[in-house]
């Protein structure tokens, strides 16, 4: 079973497959977390196919940025800056 959880912590459960939970999340159109069997957890705004000028096709602001995630910090600790070119 899979459960959708919104930013307020409201839960919508009863999804038997990940695909059905993701389709419901895509229909909702806002940030959700999907929790499933074991420790499975995935989150985001589902259905974003492209981003142009910082907005999704339906005009919503999309500000997720991989460079601002924890991997950037770890890389900078290891290499001293954000460049992978280390000669």
PyMOL commands that set and color helices and strands:
alter all, ss='L'
color gray80, all
select helices_A, chain A and resi 18-28+66-68+70-79
alter helices_A, ss='H'
color red, helices_A
select strands_A, chain A and resi 2-6+11-15+32-35+41-44+51-52+55-56
alter strands_A, ss='S'
color yellow, strands_A
deselect
rebuild
show_as cartoon
